[in-house]
Amino acid sequence: MFLKFGNLSPEKFAERVGSAFTDEELAYLHSVWSQNAALVGLDDFHIFDDPSITVHIGSVASRVVDVFVAADTRLPFNREIQFSLDAEWSKK
């Protein structure tokens, strides 16, 4: 069993990893950011910060992935970030 804690906002995530999102990216991320780990849609995501920063997303095909990749390309993250798929959505 793995326990993960936390609820980082996109802004706090960028601050913690030394990167940045554009205003457009932030607007999109806020539209699909879930305040809890129970994701409702394919584009939903949640950011845990303990024991390590993990971005939990509904689908690997989500635009969320593209936004995080773009931010990392512009200003590389200062640490390794884990991405995990929601088990329920990955079956669909």
C-alpha positions, 0 to 999 in steps of 0.5 A: 500500500502506498500513502500519499498526502498533500494538495499542491496548487499548480502555482505551488508546484511550479514554485517547489520545482523551480519552473513556471506555467504561462497564464494560459496554462495556469487557467487551463490547469485550474479548470481541471485541478481536483482538490481531492484525489478522486478524479472525475474526468480524464483531464482531472489531476491532483498533485500530492507533495508527500512523500514526494511530488506526484502528479496524479492524472486521469489519462496519459492522453490528457492535455495536462501532460502536455502542459507539464512537459511544456513547462519542464521544457521551458524551465526544467524541473529541479527534481524528478517528478512522478506521474501516476494514472488514475486506475479507474480511468486507465481501464476505460 
